[in-house]
Amino acid sequence: MSSSNLQIINSDCIIIGSGITGLIIATVLQRKGIKTIVLDKNSEIGGRLATRTISAENSIVGIFDCGIQYFSVDSPQFQVWVDDWLEHNVIKQWSRGFAQGKEDGKPRYCGINGMSGIAQHLAQDLDVRTDTKANEISYEKKWLVETQGDQQYQGDMLVMTSSIPESLSLLDASFIPLPLEERFSLEQIEYDRCITVLALLEKPSNIPAPGGMILENEYLAWLGDNHQKGISPYGYGVTLHGTADFSNYYWDSDDAEIAYKLVTAAADYLDSSVIKYEVHRWRYLSPKAFYNQPFLTLLELPLIMAGDAFVASTVEGAVTSAIAAGESIGQRYKV
Ligand SMILES: Cc1cc2nc3c(=O)[nH]c(=O)nc-3n(C[C@H](O)[C@H](O)[C@H](O)COP(=O)(O)OP(=O)(O)OC[C@H]3O[C@@H](n4cnc5c(N)ncnc54)[C@H](O)[C@@H]3O)c2cc1C
């Protein structure tokens, strides 16, 4: 690449990660008149809010929630966002519990067009750049984020919403030290992994209504029938999540072996042959420990870190962290 093609794009705040945390922070800041650019290394927005499509012959198309399957609400501040998504037909209530035969009465929500619909709704008025990995960052009066392309991003404030190990390795690669105490706390945060199989079936599954099952099987943690859920009208698509033990043991196995093991373990519930499948490996499924504040901010540098690792390994945890981080950035900008 010739350096003459290099373009520097300015914003008030650069946010790394277009998962729910990054998108909520960008929305909060935009409402305060603070300009943001959100960067994501993936080709799709949403991070773990991921909806995927598998096409087969004869116009059979399976649409699958690949990451998070549903969420619930506890806090009034999260309820405000959820009410907005309900009002805009982005989400719907799927059930009131998945423990078989035992509904607990608490609403479980899902995206009407899949979970990634929440990310698309949030991103519609934001500047989000996909296929844009932050490779290196530097700070000299302003942040400069270098990516693999011809564009670099400059801003007063940097927000990292990538997983903690990814954020730490970006800081290390960029020779930006954190204070020892903060660094030590962040290093303690490890993540569970999850292997997911998306299976497009020949005929409807045998999974009981409403189409989601939490399992305590050696191999399987979850079965989600996307057809019953309503997001896959033209294909019987089932999402199978492996347990943490299964995912650790088979992480490096080939896709065919993984699919065979999980599909066989679920055979009674699938009750159909599989037309096509895909395997997805979630390296950062959920943090096993949490930072002791809703976000991390430094006095020395205009740097904020936020995400589910700061509150709880749920969408609500991520949103709680994002709202607190967004408000704090707003305050800092006023000074
Ligand atoms: C299989 C699975 C099941 C789940 N089940 C539930 C559930 O039942 N209920 C619930 O509430 N939650 C569930 N969750 C958790 C929930 O999805 C997460 O808590 C939430 O989505 C986290 O959002 P986030 O924005 O903090 O992180 P993420 O969504 O992970 O976003 C981080 C983003 O940063 C990007 N990124 C990383 N490094 C870089 C870089 N260098 N440059 C640019 N971009 C970068 C990544 O591509 C990613 O898009 C589940 C998650 C998974 C994977």
The ligand as an SDF file (V2000), in Angstrom:
LIG
                    3D

 53 58  0  0  0  0  0  0  0  0999 V2000
  -23.4050  -18.7420   22.1530 C   0  0  0  0  0  0  0  0  0  0  0  0
  -23.8040  -17.5610   22.9910 C   0  0  0  0  0  0  0  0  0  0  0  0
  -24.9320  -17.6390   23.8050 C   0  0  0  0  0  0  0  0  0  0  0  0
  -25.3130  -16.5580   24.6160 C   0  0  0  0  0  0  0  0  0  0  0  0
  -26.4650  -16.6470   25.3510 N   0  0  0  0  0  0  0  0  0  0  0  0
  -26.9180  -15.5430   26.0020 C   0  0  0  0  0  0  0  0  0  0  0  0
  -28.1920  -15.5440   26.6250 C   0  0  0  0  0  0  0  0  0  0  0  0
  -28.9260  -16.5580   26.6180 O   0  0  0  0  0  0  0  0  0  0  0  0
  -28.6230  -14.4070   27.2480 N   0  0  0  0  0  0  0  0  0  0  0  0
  -27.8470  -13.2630   27.2760 C   0  0  0  0  0  0  0  0  0  0  0  0
  -28.2970  -12.2190   27.7850 O   0  0  0  0  0  0  0  0  0  0  0  0
  -26.6130  -13.2530   26.7180 N   0  0  0  0  0  0  0  0  0  0  0  0
  -26.1340  -14.3600   26.0890 C   0  0  0  0  0  0  0  0  0  0  0  0
  -24.9160  -14.3410   25.4780 N   0  0  0  0  0  0  0  0  0  0  0  0
  -23.9920  -13.2350   25.7880 C   0  0  0  0  0  0  0  0  0  0  0  0
  -24.2830  -11.9610   25.0140 C   0  0  0  0  0  0  0  0  0  0  0  0
  -24.3750  -12.2530   23.6490 O   0  0  0  0  0  0  0  0  0  0  0  0
  -23.1190  -11.0000   25.2950 C   0  0  0  0  0  0  0  0  0  0  0  0
  -23.0560  -10.7430   26.6940 O   0  0  0  0  0  0  0  0  0  0  0  0
  -23.2360   -9.6400   24.5950 C   0  0  0  0  0  0  0  0  0  0  0  0
  -23.7140   -9.7900   23.2790 O   0  0  0  0  0  0  0  0  0  0  0  0
  -21.8480   -8.9860   24.6310 C   0  0  0  0  0  0  0  0  0  0  0  0
  -21.8030   -7.8350   23.8230 O   0  0  0  0  0  0  0  0  0  0  0  0
  -20.4470   -6.9840   23.6720 P   0  0  0  0  0  0  0  0  0  0  0  0
  -20.7470   -5.8570   22.7860 O   0  0  0  0  0  0  0  0  0  0  0  0
  -19.9350   -6.6610   25.0490 O   0  0  0  0  0  0  0  0  0  0  0  0
  -19.3750   -7.9750   23.0340 O   0  0  0  0  0  0  0  0  0  0  0  0
  -19.3330   -8.5630   21.5390 P   0  0  0  0  0  0  0  0  0  0  0  0
  -20.6990   -8.7860   21.0330 O   0  0  0  0  0  0  0  0  0  0  0  0
  -18.4220   -9.7360   21.6160 O   0  0  0  0  0  0  0  0  0  0  0  0
  -18.6610   -7.3890   20.6730 O   0  0  0  0  0  0  0  0  0  0  0  0
  -17.2800   -7.1420   20.6230 C   0  0  0  0  0  0  0  0  0  0  0  0
  -16.9350   -6.7840   19.1950 C   0  0  0  0  0  0  0  0  0  0  0  0
  -15.5690   -6.3430   19.1440 O   0  0  0  0  0  0  0  0  0  0  0  0
  -15.0740   -6.7050   17.8700 C   0  0  0  0  0  0  0  0  0  0  0  0
  -13.6000   -6.6330   17.9090 N   0  0  0  0  0  0  0  0  0  0  0  0
  -12.7430   -7.3670   18.6640 C   0  0  0  0  0  0  0  0  0  0  0  0
  -11.4560   -6.9810   18.4310 N   0  0  0  0  0  0  0  0  0  0  0  0
  -11.5130   -5.9860   17.5000 C   0  0  0  0  0  0  0  0  0  0  0  0
  -10.5280   -5.1820   16.8460 C   0  0  0  0  0  0  0  0  0  0  0  0
   -9.2160   -5.3120   17.1130 N   0  0  0  0  0  0  0  0  0  0  0  0
  -10.9420   -4.2550   15.9330 N   0  0  0  0  0  0  0  0  0  0  0  0
  -12.2620   -4.0960   15.6340 C   0  0  0  0  0  0  0  0  0  0  0  0
  -13.2310   -4.8390   16.2420 N   0  0  0  0  0  0  0  0  0  0  0  0
  -12.8720   -5.7620   17.1560 C   0  0  0  0  0  0  0  0  0  0  0  0
  -15.6210   -8.1000   17.6570 C   0  0  0  0  0  0  0  0  0  0  0  0
  -15.6060   -8.4480   16.2820 O   0  0  0  0  0  0  0  0  0  0  0  0
  -17.0340   -7.9570   18.2250 C   0  0  0  0  0  0  0  0  0  0  0  0
  -17.9730   -7.6430   17.2030 O   0  0  0  0  0  0  0  0  0  0  0  0
  -24.5230  -15.3880   24.6390 C   0  0  0  0  0  0  0  0  0  0  0  0
  -23.4000  -15.3030   23.8050 C   0  0  0  0  0  0  0  0  0  0  0  0
  -23.0440  -16.3620   22.9730 C   0  0  0  0  0  0  0  0  0  0  0  0
  -21.8400  -16.2490   22.0750 C   0  0  0  0  0  0  0  0  0  0  0  0
  1  2  1  0
  2  3  1  0
  2 52  2  0
  3  4  2  0
  4  5  1  0
  4 50  1  0
  5  6  2  0
  6  7  1  0
  6 13  1  0
  7  8  2  0
  7  9  1  0
  9 10  1  0
 10 11  2  0
 10 12  1  0
 12 13  2  0
 13 14  1  0
 14 15  1  0
 14 50  1  0
 15 16  1  0
 16 17  1  0
 16 18  1  0
 18 19  1  0
 18 20  1  0
 20 21  1  0
 20 22  1  0
 22 23  1  0
 23 24  1  0
 24 25  2  0
 24 26  1  0
 24 27  1  0
 27 28  1  0
 28 29  2  0
 28 30  1  0
 28 31  1  0
 31 32  1  0
 32 33  1  0
 33 34  1  0
 33 48  1  0
 34 35  1  0
 35 36  1  0
 35 46  1  0
 36 37  1  0
 36 45  1  0
 37 38  2  0
 38 39  1  0
 39 40  1  0
 39 45  2  0
 40 41  1  0
 40 42  2  0
 42 43  1  0
 43 44  2  0
 44 45  1  0
 46 47  1  0
 46 48  1  0
 48 49  1  0
 50 51  2  0
 51 52  1  0
 52 53  1  0
M  END
$$$$
